[in-house]
Amino acid sequence: MEKIPTENFLKRYQHWMLAALSAVLLFLSFPNANLFPFAWVALVPLFIALRRVTNWKTTFWIGYLTGFLFFAGLLTAIALLYPYANIFATMVGYLLLVGYTALYFAVFPVLMRIVPWHSGILFPVAAACIWTALEWARSWVITGFPWGSIGYSQWNNVLGIQMASLVGVHGISFVIVLFNAGIATVLCNRHRWRQEVPALILPLILTLFCFGYGIFQLRDAALIDEASDTTSDVRTETLNIALVPGNIPQLDKWDVNQFPTILQRYIRLTHEASRENPDLIVWPETATRSKALTGEWPTYYRRFSQMLRDIAIPMLIGTANEGEEIDTAIGEFSKSTKEARKDTKIYNRILSIASDGTIHGGYAKMHLVPFGEYVPLVNLLPDFIPNFIQFRPFAHGKSVNLLPVFNVKDNTERQKIEVGASICFESVFPDEFRRPVQKGAKVMGIFTNDAWFKGTAFPGLHLSMAPFRAVENRIAVFRCANGGFTCAVDRFGRITTPLITPDTTQQVLIASVPLLSSSERKYTLYTRYGDWFPILCAIICVGWFGSQIVVRSRRRDS
C-alpha cells in the first residue's frame, strides 16, 4: 500500500485536526483540569478550520466532531454509572447524550456560513450571538441540559464572572466566544490584517469591561468583608450553619440493610456538629428514609426524635416524602395513614424541622432528572416499557416554597429566617434558581447527592455552577453534597470554606453564611429578568436570518 506523505496527510486532514484541538482545549478549561484561560482561545482552531471549508456538509461534520469529542470527555461519568445500572443501558445513554449535545456544535458553524468572513465586527458579534442562543436553547429543549456551557469554564476566575449578575452565565459565554471569533477573524485575514483589526477592538473592549467590572465589584466585596469583621461597628447579619454531608457510598444508600449504620452515622456527626452551637444543621438530598421520620419504623424514629431533643437545633433534612401535604410533625404514622397513602405520589423533599419535631415547611423538587427520577411521556409509551423501570418515579413539586428556620437561641425573640432550596439537578438552571430569591430567600442552599459520580469530573462540574448562582443573584449559597463537594460560597462567587469531600478527614463543615438584609435587598438585573440576554441574542439571530431569507428570495425573483 502506497504511503501518503506526511505533508499531504496533514494538509488533507488539517481541518479535522483543528476541530479536535478545539475540543481538547475546551475540555481542559473545565473541571477537573480547570485551565480556564484555555477557553479564551479554544474556539480559534475551530474557526480556522471552518474558514478552509467550502461546503455545508463538511462544515456540519467539523462542528459535530468538535462537539462530540468535547462532550465525550466531559460526560464520561454517564458511561461509568454501570455499577447502578446495566452497562449496555449506560453506554447507550452516554452515546445518545453525547451525540445529542454535539448537534448544537454542528448547527453553529452551519448558521455561521451565512455571515461573510470579510465583514469586520459583524463576524465575531454574529458568532457570539448564535453560540449564546444555541447554549440557551440547549438549557431548556427536552427539559434542558446546560452542562458544558462555555461560561462555566470560568467558575474559578472570580474577576471574570462578576458580570453574571447582569447577564448570567450565558453572558460570560458571549464574551468568551466574541473574543475567540475576533482573534480568528484577524488570523484568517492576516494578509489584510489592518482592515480586520476593528473586528478585534469590540471583543477587547468587552473583555476589558468584563474584568474591569469584576475589579469594581470585588472592591465592594472588600468593604463588605470589613463590615463583617468583629472589630467593625457595622456587622453583616449571618447564619452559622453546620453542614453534615455524610458521604455515604451510593450502593450503601440503596441497601435497606445499611440504613441503621447510615442513620447512626448522621446522628453521630450531627451531635458532633451541635457542639459548635450552630444556628442550623443541614443534611443533604435524600439523606434519610421517610419511614424513619413518620414513625413507620419506630426504632429509627425514636433514635431520630431523641437526637432532635438532645441537640435542640433546627434542621434542614433531605428525604423522599410521600403525599402532597406535609405533616406538621414527625411520627405522624398510623396504619390508616399508610392505607390512605398507598397510592400517593412520592416527592424528593427538603424539610425544615424544629427541635420538638414540628415540621415548619418543605420544598419538593420541581425539575427532576429524566430517566433518573421520572420517565418522560410515560403515558405515551408502550405498556411493556414501564416494566423495565427499576425505580419508583418521583412526582414533580408544584411550587417554590421557602424553608422557614427559627433561630431559637434567644428566648426573648424568635427570629424567622427563610432559606431557599435547590435540589441537585435544579441548581444547574439559573432561571429556576433565582425564583426563591425573588420570593425573599435570605440565603440559598444546594442539597445534592453526587455519590453516583464518585471518582469522575461530575462532582467538580456540578460545583462549578454554584459560584455563578451566587453571583447572578448576589446571594450567599451553602452546598451540602453527599459524595461531592460541600462548601459555602459568598455573593461574589468566592468559596469561603474548605471543601469537604469523601476523601477529606474533616466530616462536618461549620460555616458562617451572610444573609441578605431585607432593608438593603437589591435584586440584580439577572434576578429581576432572568435569561433576558440570551433571549435577546436569539431574537437578533431570528431577525437576522429572517431578513437574509427575504433578501435572497427577492434576489431570486428579480
QUIFENSUL-V944442 format. One record per backbone hydrogen bond with DSSP energy under -0.5 kcal/mol. CO is the residue of the C=O (numbers start at 1). NH is the residue of the N-H. E is the energy in kcal/mol with one decimal. If there is no record, write none. Layout:
BEGIN
co=CO nh=NH e=E
co=CO nh=NH e=E
END
This chain:
BEGIN
co=3 nh=5 e=-0.5
co=5 nh=9 e=-2.6
co=6 nh=10 e=-2.6
co=7 nh=11 e=-2.0
co=8 nh=12 e=-2.7
co=9 nh=13 e=-2.2
co=10 nh=14 e=-0.6
co=13 nh=17 e=-2.2
co=14 nh=18 e=-2.4
co=15 nh=19 e=-1.8
co=16 nh=20 e=-2.1
co=17 nh=21 e=-2.3
co=18 nh=22 e=-2.0
co=19 nh=23 e=-1.7
co=20 nh=24 e=-2.2
co=21 nh=25 e=-2.6
co=22 nh=26 e=-2.5
co=23 nh=27 e=-2.4
co=24 nh=28 e=-2.3
co=25 nh=29 e=-1.0
co=26 nh=29 e=-0.7
co=27 nh=30 e=-1.2
co=28 nh=35 e=-2.6
co=30 nh=33 e=-0.7
co=30 nh=34 e=-2.5
co=34 nh=36 e=-1.5
co=35 nh=38 e=-1.9
co=36 nh=39 e=-1.2
co=37 nh=40 e=-1.3
co=38 nh=41 e=-1.8
co=38 nh=42 e=-1.2
co=41 nh=44 e=-1.3
co=41 nh=45 e=-0.6
co=43 nh=47 e=-2.4
co=44 nh=48 e=-2.4
co=45 nh=49 e=-2.4
co=46 nh=50 e=-2.3
co=47 nh=51 e=-1.6
co=48 nh=52 e=-0.8
co=49 nh=52 e=-0.9
co=50 nh=53 e=-1.3
co=55 nh=59 e=-1.7
co=56 nh=60 e=-2.4
co=57 nh=61 e=-2.1
co=58 nh=62 e=-2.4
co=59 nh=63 e=-2.1
co=60 nh=64 e=-2.4
co=61 nh=65 e=-2.3
co=62 nh=66 e=-2.0
co=63 nh=67 e=-2.3
co=64 nh=68 e=-3.1
co=65 nh=69 e=-2.6
co=66 nh=70 e=-2.2
co=67 nh=71 e=-2.7
co=68 nh=72 e=-2.3
co=69 nh=73 e=-1.6
co=70 nh=74 e=-2.3
co=71 nh=75 e=-2.8
co=73 nh=76 e=-0.8
co=75 nh=78 e=-1.9
co=75 nh=79 e=-0.6
co=76 nh=79 e=-0.8
co=76 nh=80 e=-1.1
co=78 nh=81 e=-1.3
co=79 nh=82 e=-0.6
co=80 nh=83 e=-0.6
co=81 nh=84 e=-2.4
co=81 nh=85 e=-0.6
co=86 nh=90 e=-2.3
co=87 nh=91 e=-2.2
co=88 nh=92 e=-2.3
co=89 nh=93 e=-2.6
co=90 nh=94 e=-2.5
co=91 nh=95 e=-2.6
co=92 nh=96 e=-2.5
co=93 nh=97 e=-2.4
co=94 nh=98 e=-2.7
co=95 nh=99 e=-2.7
co=96 nh=100 e=-2.3
co=97 nh=101 e=-2.6
co=98 nh=102 e=-2.0
co=99 nh=103 e=-0.6
co=100 nh=103 e=-1.2
co=101 nh=104 e=-1.0
co=101 nh=105 e=-0.7
co=102 nh=106 e=-1.6
co=103 nh=107 e=-2.6
co=104 nh=108 e=-1.6
co=105 nh=109 e=-1.0
co=106 nh=110 e=-1.1
co=107 nh=111 e=-2.4
co=108 nh=112 e=-1.8
co=109 nh=113 e=-0.8
co=110 nh=113 e=-0.8
co=111 nh=114 e=-1.3
co=112 nh=115 e=-1.4
co=114 nh=116 e=-0.6
co=117 nh=119 e=-1.5
co=119 nh=122 e=-1.8
co=120 nh=123 e=-0.9
co=120 nh=124 e=-0.6
co=121 nh=125 e=-1.9
co=122 nh=126 e=-2.8
co=123 nh=127 e=-2.5
co=124 nh=128 e=-2.4
co=125 nh=129 e=-2.4
co=126 nh=130 e=-2.7
co=127 nh=131 e=-2.5
co=128 nh=132 e=-2.3
co=129 nh=133 e=-2.5
co=130 nh=134 e=-2.3
co=131 nh=135 e=-2.6
co=132 nh=136 e=-2.4
co=133 nh=137 e=-2.2
co=134 nh=138 e=-2.4
co=135 nh=139 e=-1.0
co=136 nh=139 e=-0.6
co=137 nh=140 e=-1.6
co=137 nh=141 e=-2.8
co=138 nh=145 e=-2.8
co=140 nh=143 e=-1.0
co=141 nh=144 e=-1.7
co=146 nh=149 e=-1.7
co=149 nh=152 e=-1.9
co=150 nh=153 e=-1.3
co=151 nh=154 e=-1.9
co=152 nh=155 e=-1.6
co=154 nh=157 e=-2.5
co=156 nh=158 e=-0.9
co=157 nh=161 e=-0.9
co=158 nh=161 e=-0.6
co=159 nh=162 e=-0.7
co=161 nh=164 e=-2.0
co=162 nh=165 e=-1.6
co=163 nh=166 e=-1.9
co=163 nh=167 e=-2.0
co=164 nh=168 e=-1.9
co=165 nh=526 e=-2.2
co=167 nh=171 e=-0.8
co=168 nh=171 e=-0.8
co=168 nh=172 e=-1.0
co=169 nh=173 e=-1.8
co=170 nh=174 e=-2.0
co=171 nh=175 e=-1.8
co=172 nh=176 e=-2.1
co=173 nh=177 e=-2.6
co=174 nh=178 e=-2.5
co=175 nh=179 e=-2.2
co=176 nh=180 e=-2.3
co=177 nh=181 e=-2.9
co=178 nh=182 e=-2.1
co=179 nh=183 e=-2.1
co=180 nh=184 e=-2.4
co=181 nh=185 e=-2.3
co=182 nh=186 e=-1.7
co=183 nh=187 e=-2.4
co=184 nh=188 e=-2.8
co=185 nh=189 e=-1.1
co=187 nh=190 e=-1.1
co=189 nh=192 e=-1.9
co=190 nh=193 e=-1.3
co=192 nh=195 e=-0.9
co=192 nh=196 e=-1.1
co=193 nh=197 e=-1.3
co=196 nh=199 e=-1.8
co=197 nh=200 e=-2.5
co=197 nh=201 e=-0.8
co=198 nh=202 e=-1.0
co=200 nh=204 e=-1.9
co=201 nh=205 e=-2.7
co=202 nh=206 e=-2.9
co=203 nh=207 e=-2.3
co=204 nh=208 e=-2.7
co=205 nh=209 e=-2.4
co=206 nh=210 e=-2.4
co=207 nh=211 e=-2.1
co=208 nh=212 e=-2.8
co=209 nh=213 e=-3.1
co=210 nh=214 e=-1.4
co=211 nh=215 e=-2.2
co=212 nh=216 e=-2.2
co=213 nh=217 e=-2.5
co=214 nh=218 e=-2.4
co=215 nh=219 e=-1.2
co=216 nh=220 e=-1.3
co=217 nh=221 e=-1.6
co=218 nh=222 e=-1.6
co=219 nh=223 e=-1.4
co=220 nh=224 e=-2.0
co=221 nh=225 e=-2.4
co=222 nh=226 e=-2.0
co=223 nh=227 e=-2.0
co=224 nh=228 e=-1.6
co=225 nh=229 e=-0.7
co=226 nh=229 e=-0.7
co=229 nh=232 e=-1.8
co=233 nh=235 e=-0.5
co=237 nh=515 e=-3.1
co=239 nh=241 e=-0.7
co=239 nh=513 e=-2.8
co=240 nh=279 e=-2.3
co=240 nh=280 e=-1.5
co=241 nh=243 e=-0.6
co=241 nh=511 e=-3.1
co=242 nh=244 e=-0.5
co=242 nh=282 e=-2.9
co=243 nh=245 e=-0.6
co=243 nh=509 e=-2.3
co=244 nh=284 e=-0.6
co=245 nh=247 e=-1.6
co=249 nh=253 e=-1.9
co=250 nh=254 e=-1.7
co=251 nh=255 e=-0.8
co=254 nh=256 e=-0.7
co=255 nh=258 e=-1.7
co=256 nh=259 e=-1.1
co=258 nh=262 e=-2.4
co=259 nh=263 e=-3.2
co=260 nh=264 e=-2.2
co=261 nh=265 e=-1.9
co=262 nh=266 e=-2.3
co=263 nh=267 e=-2.6
co=264 nh=268 e=-2.5
co=265 nh=269 e=-2.6
co=266 nh=270 e=-2.2
co=267 nh=271 e=-2.3
co=268 nh=272 e=-2.0
co=269 nh=273 e=-2.4
co=270 nh=274 e=-2.3
co=271 nh=275 e=-0.9
co=272 nh=275 e=-0.6
co=273 nh=276 e=-1.8
co=274 nh=277 e=-1.9
co=280 nh=242 e=-2.8
co=281 nh=316 e=-2.2
co=282 nh=244 e=-2.7
co=284 nh=287 e=-1.2
co=284 nh=318 e=-1.0
co=288 nh=320 e=-0.6
co=289 nh=292 e=-1.5
co=289 nh=293 e=-0.6
co=290 nh=293 e=-1.0
co=290 nh=294 e=-2.6
co=291 nh=295 e=-1.0
co=291 nh=297 e=-2.2
co=293 nh=331 e=-2.7
co=296 nh=298 e=-0.7
co=297 nh=301 e=-2.2
co=298 nh=302 e=-2.5
co=299 nh=303 e=-1.6
co=300 nh=304 e=-2.4
co=301 nh=305 e=-3.0
co=302 nh=306 e=-2.2
co=303 nh=307 e=-1.9
co=304 nh=308 e=-2.1
co=305 nh=309 e=-2.0
co=306 nh=310 e=-2.3
co=307 nh=311 e=-2.5
co=308 nh=312 e=-2.3
co=314 nh=281 e=-2.0
co=315 nh=353 e=-2.7
co=316 nh=283 e=-2.9
co=317 nh=351 e=-2.8
co=318 nh=287 e=-1.1
co=318 nh=288 e=-1.6
co=319 nh=321 e=-0.7
co=319 nh=349 e=-2.7
co=320 nh=290 e=-0.6
co=321 nh=347 e=-2.5
co=328 nh=359 e=-2.9
co=329 nh=332 e=-0.7
co=331 nh=333 e=-1.8
co=334 nh=338 e=-2.2
co=335 nh=339 e=-2.4
co=336 nh=340 e=-2.4
co=337 nh=341 e=-1.6
co=339 nh=342 e=-1.0
co=341 nh=344 e=-1.5
co=345 nh=323 e=-2.4
co=346 nh=395 e=-2.7
co=347 nh=321 e=-2.6
co=347 nh=349 e=-1.0
co=348 nh=365 e=-3.1
co=349 nh=319 e=-2.6
co=350 nh=363 e=-2.2
co=351 nh=317 e=-2.3
co=351 nh=353 e=-0.7
co=352 nh=360 e=-2.2
co=352 nh=361 e=-0.9
co=353 nh=315 e=-2.6
co=354 nh=357 e=-1.8
co=357 nh=330 e=-1.7
co=358 nh=354 e=-3.1
co=358 nh=360 e=-0.8
co=361 nh=352 e=-2.9
co=363 nh=350 e=-2.2
co=365 nh=397 e=-2.4
co=366 nh=368 e=-0.9
co=368 nh=370 e=-0.6
co=369 nh=372 e=-1.4
co=369 nh=373 e=-3.1
co=369 nh=374 e=-1.2
co=373 nh=394 e=-3.2
co=374 nh=371 e=-3.4
co=374 nh=376 e=-0.6
co=375 nh=378 e=-1.1
co=377 nh=380 e=-1.7
co=377 nh=381 e=-0.5
co=378 nh=381 e=-1.0
co=382 nh=385 e=-1.3
co=382 nh=386 e=-0.8
co=384 nh=387 e=-0.6
co=385 nh=388 e=-2.4
co=386 nh=389 e=-1.3
co=391 nh=393 e=-0.7
co=399 nh=401 e=-0.9
co=402 nh=404 e=-0.7
co=403 nh=419 e=-2.5
co=405 nh=407 e=-0.6
co=405 nh=417 e=-3.2
co=406 nh=408 e=-1.0
co=407 nh=415 e=-1.2
co=409 nh=411 e=-0.9
co=410 nh=413 e=-1.0
co=413 nh=415 e=-0.7
co=414 nh=416 e=-0.5
co=415 nh=407 e=-2.9
co=415 nh=417 e=-0.6
co=417 nh=405 e=-2.7
co=417 nh=419 e=-0.6
co=418 nh=442 e=-2.6
co=418 nh=443 e=-0.7
co=419 nh=403 e=-3.1
co=420 nh=445 e=-2.8
co=422 nh=424 e=-0.7
co=422 nh=447 e=-2.1
co=423 nh=426 e=-2.2
co=424 nh=427 e=-1.8
co=425 nh=428 e=-1.5
co=426 nh=429 e=-1.9
co=428 nh=430 e=-0.7
co=429 nh=432 e=-1.0
co=429 nh=433 e=-2.1
co=430 nh=434 e=-1.5
co=432 nh=435 e=-1.2
co=433 nh=437 e=-0.6
co=434 nh=438 e=-2.2
co=435 nh=439 e=-1.6
co=436 nh=441 e=-2.2
co=437 nh=440 e=-1.2
co=442 nh=516 e=-2.0
co=443 nh=420 e=-2.6
co=444 nh=478 e=-2.5
co=445 nh=422 e=-2.2
co=445 nh=447 e=-0.6
co=446 nh=448 e=-0.5
co=446 nh=480 e=-2.6
co=447 nh=424 e=-2.1
co=448 nh=482 e=-2.3
co=450 nh=453 e=-1.6
co=451 nh=454 e=-1.2
co=453 nh=456 e=-1.9
co=457 nh=461 e=-2.5
co=458 nh=462 e=-2.8
co=459 nh=463 e=-2.3
co=460 nh=464 e=-2.0
co=462 nh=465 e=-1.2
co=462 nh=466 e=-0.5
co=463 nh=466 e=-1.5
co=463 nh=467 e=-0.7
co=465 nh=469 e=-1.9
co=466 nh=470 e=-2.1
co=467 nh=471 e=-2.4
co=468 nh=472 e=-3.1
co=469 nh=473 e=-1.2
co=470 nh=474 e=-1.0
co=470 nh=475 e=-1.7
co=472 nh=527 e=-0.6
co=476 nh=444 e=-2.3
co=477 nh=489 e=-3.5
co=478 nh=446 e=-2.8
co=479 nh=481 e=-0.6
co=479 nh=487 e=-1.5
co=480 nh=448 e=-2.2
co=480 nh=482 e=-0.5
co=481 nh=483 e=-0.5
co=481 nh=484 e=-1.1
co=482 nh=450 e=-2.2
co=482 nh=451 e=-0.7
co=484 nh=486 e=-0.6
co=486 nh=500 e=-2.5
co=487 nh=479 e=-3.0
co=488 nh=496 e=-2.0
co=488 nh=497 e=-0.7
co=489 nh=477 e=-2.8
co=490 nh=493 e=-2.2
co=494 nh=490 e=-2.5
co=494 nh=496 e=-0.7
co=498 nh=500 e=-0.6
co=499 nh=501 e=-0.5
co=500 nh=486 e=-2.4
co=501 nh=504 e=-1.4
co=507 nh=246 e=-0.5
co=508 nh=510 e=-0.5
co=509 nh=243 e=-3.3
co=509 nh=511 e=-0.6
co=511 nh=241 e=-3.4
co=511 nh=513 e=-0.8
co=512 nh=514 e=-0.5
co=513 nh=239 e=-2.5
co=517 nh=521 e=-0.6
co=524 nh=528 e=-2.2
co=525 nh=529 e=-2.3
co=526 nh=530 e=-2.9
co=530 nh=532 e=-1.7
co=531 nh=535 e=-1.6
co=532 nh=536 e=-2.1
co=533 nh=537 e=-2.2
co=534 nh=538 e=-2.4
co=535 nh=539 e=-2.4
co=536 nh=540 e=-2.5
co=537 nh=541 e=-2.3
co=538 nh=542 e=-2.6
co=539 nh=543 e=-2.7
co=540 nh=544 e=-2.7
co=541 nh=545 e=-3.0
co=542 nh=546 e=-2.4
co=543 nh=547 e=-2.2
co=544 nh=548 e=-2.2
co=545 nh=549 e=-2.1
co=546 nh=550 e=-2.0
co=547 nh=551 e=-2.6
co=548 nh=552 e=-2.4
co=549 nh=553 e=-2.2
co=550 nh=554 e=-2.1
co=551 nh=555 e=-1.9
co=552 nh=556 e=-2.1
co=553 nh=557 e=-2.1
co=554 nh=558 e=-2.1
END
